[in-house]
Amino acid sequence: MRRLISRFVDQGMGLPFALLVLCFAAWGVAANMTDPLVQVFSRIFSMSTLQASLVQFAYYGAYFLLALPAAFITRRFSYKTGVLTGLGLAVLGAFLFYPASLAMTYGFFLLALFCLAGGLSILETSANPFVIAMGPEHNATRRLNFAQAFNPVGTNIGVLLSASLILPNLNPATEAQRAAMPPDALDTIRQAELAAVMGPYVGFAVVLLVIWLLIAFCPMPARAETTPATAGRIAFGATLRRLLRNRHYAFGVVAQFFNVAAQTCTWTFTLHYVIGALGGTEAQAGWYLQASLVVFLLSRFAMVGLMGVLRPSLLLTGMAGLGVALASFAALSPGMAGVWAVVALSACLSLMFPTIYGIALEGLGEDTKFGAAGLVMAIAGGAVLPMVHGAALDAFGPAPAFLVPAACFAVVALYGLFDLVSTRRLRGQQI
């Protein structure tokens, strides 16, 4: 393992890189443990899919709001400070699930999710460019893909926790049956269901606290920080203008917005699609979501290998185009074939976030930290488009609603094609 890591990072960066990899896995756990909560809270609180989609609005809205403060932290202090700040806030948010389960109110859970995701936003804004800074620029995108390859390890753990600890503990009573129950009986059921939701998040808080301690006491090499001497004088306006004039960066932010939207829509509404196409319970449908994340994990490592022989933008274009085809097929052909098309979408998603990230940040120099914040703010796509998907699902059904992620994949494909055509010769020399 040590020899493998040394291929991607500079000498002395091995241990810091390995600890950051734990962070990549950690936010994967949180994101995919949260995806099924739309279906879970819809049942527990007897809400529409659109109302329950506020889960993703709170989660990814926090990413949008906290990314820019994270950039100021890393610019003013260090990547390590940003990582520790993010982990600390995430620990607090995860622990808030305990009082939220006692209060038994939807709004309290949204607050806990907002705090958790806000911490993870700061963590991602700090960790991704930190990884890029840990080695030579020519393989930065591949190094980030390697680190991000451990994110699906966390996503699989997150889905497994949901499938084994949360979904099986949902009471099978329908919305109509719950409405007919005496208030005391309904409260008893909700208390048990919300306790099942709370348990994995409190355990997750303990794990995050351990990671915080490991990173706090690990010396981080100063040469990876690349903070200029003028860091104390932040010319945000000038930085913003430079970033907006950079076409690769600006289009990259747009592409990241729709990439995260496609990912969130796909994984959030897999349960709805499977139940609509095949029937069954949330627990049974959850195993198809688990299969999606296994595909995601295996594909991420496969893409790291392929990037050794193919340009990242070429892979991005091809996989995004395949995503358009698969999502469209799922929308038009509900059934077992459509279910497996939805599962296969995870292969398309596997390389997108780190690849867009690496391409967009290339050559930004001292603007990298604020550029990273913009790309994390683009995660707001995961807050906005799931609500559109949820509204489409309520209006037309689970299958036609998958035209929403199909459109998102199309935007990502255009970005890959743009980068491929506009920088073909230069990037070919670098690889």
Secondary structure as the mmCIF struct_conf table of DSSP 4:
data_model
#
loop_
_struct_conf.conf_type_id
_struct_conf.id
_struct_conf.beg_label_comp_id
_struct_conf.beg_label_asym_id
_struct_conf.beg_label_seq_id
_struct_conf.end_label_comp_id
_struct_conf.end_label_asym_id
_struct_conf.end_label_seq_id
HELX_RH_AL_P HELX_RH_AL_P1 ARG A 2 SER A 6
TURN_TY1_P TURN_TY1_P1 ARG A 7 PHE A 8
BEND BEND1 VAL A 9 VAL A 9
TURN_TY1_P TURN_TY1_P2 GLN A 11 GLY A 12
HELX_RH_AL_P HELX_RH_AL_P2 GLY A 14 THR A 34
TURN_TY1_P TURN_TY1_P3 ASP A 35 PRO A 36
HELX_RH_AL_P HELX_RH_AL_P3 LEU A 37 ILE A 44
TURN_TY1_P TURN_TY1_P4 PHE A 45 SER A 46
HELX_RH_AL_P HELX_RH_AL_P4 THR A 49 ALA A 52
TURN_TY1_P TURN_TY1_P5 SER A 53 SER A 53
HELX_RH_AL_P HELX_RH_AL_P5 LEU A 54 ARG A 76
BEND BEND2 PHE A 77 PHE A 77
HELX_RH_AL_P HELX_RH_AL_P6 TYR A 79 PHE A 95
TURN_TY1_P TURN_TY1_P6 LEU A 96 LEU A 96
HELX_RH_AL_P HELX_RH_AL_P7 PHE A 97 ALA A 103
TURN_TY1_P TURN_TY1_P7 MET A 104 MET A 104
HELX_RH_AL_P HELX_RH_AL_P8 TYR A 106 ILE A 132
TURN_TY1_P TURN_TY1_P8 ALA A 133 MET A 134
BEND BEND3 GLY A 135 GLY A 135
HELX_RH_3T_P HELX_RH_3T_P1 GLU A 137 ASN A 139
HELX_RH_AL_P HELX_RH_AL_P9 ALA A 140 GLN A 148
TURN_TY1_P TURN_TY1_P9 ALA A 149 PHE A 150
HELX_RH_AL_P HELX_RH_AL_P10 ASN A 151 LEU A 161
HELX_RH_PI_P HELX_RH_PI_P1 SER A 162 ILE A 166
HELX_RH_3T_P HELX_RH_3T_P2 LEU A 167 ASN A 169
BEND BEND4 LEU A 170 LEU A 170
HELX_RH_AL_P HELX_RH_AL_P11 GLU A 175 ALA A 180
BEND BEND5 MET A 181 MET A 181
HELX_RH_AL_P HELX_RH_AL_P12 PRO A 183 ALA A 216
TURN_TY1_P TURN_TY1_P10 PHE A 217 PHE A 217
BEND BEND6 CYS A 218 CYS A 218
HELX_LH_PP_P HELX_LH_PP_P1 PRO A 219 PRO A 221
HELX_RH_3T_P HELX_RH_3T_P3 ALA A 222 ALA A 224
TURN_TY1_P TURN_TY1_P11 ALA A 229 GLY A 232
BEND BEND7 ARG A 233 ARG A 233
HELX_RH_AL_P HELX_RH_AL_P13 PHE A 236 ARG A 245
HELX_RH_AL_P HELX_RH_AL_P14 ARG A 247 THR A 268
BEND BEND8 PHE A 269 PHE A 269
HELX_RH_AL_P HELX_RH_AL_P15 THR A 270 LEU A 278
HELX_RH_AL_P HELX_RH_AL_P16 GLU A 282 LEU A 306
TURN_TY1_P TURN_TY1_P12 MET A 307 VAL A 309
BEND BEND9 LEU A 310 LEU A 310
HELX_RH_AL_P HELX_RH_AL_P17 PRO A 312 LEU A 332
TURN_TY1_P TURN_TY1_P13 PRO A 334 GLY A 335
HELX_RH_AL_P HELX_RH_AL_P18 MET A 336 LEU A 349
TURN_TY1_P TURN_TY1_P14 SER A 350 LEU A 351
HELX_RH_AL_P HELX_RH_AL_P19 MET A 352 LEU A 361
TURN_TY1_P TURN_TY1_P15 GLU A 362 GLY A 363
HELX_RH_3T_P HELX_RH_3T_P4 GLY A 365 ASP A 367
HELX_RH_AL_P HELX_RH_AL_P20 THR A 368 MET A 377
HELX_RH_3T_P HELX_RH_3T_P5 ALA A 378 ALA A 380
HELX_RH_AL_P HELX_RH_AL_P21 GLY A 381 PHE A 396
TURN_TY1_P TURN_TY1_P16 PRO A 398 ALA A 399
HELX_RH_3T_P HELX_RH_3T_P6 PRO A 400 PHE A 402
HELX_RH_AL_P HELX_RH_AL_P22 LEU A 403 SER A 422
BEND BEND10 THR A 423 THR A 423
HELX_RH_AL_P HELX_RH_AL_P23 ARG A 424 GLN A 430
#
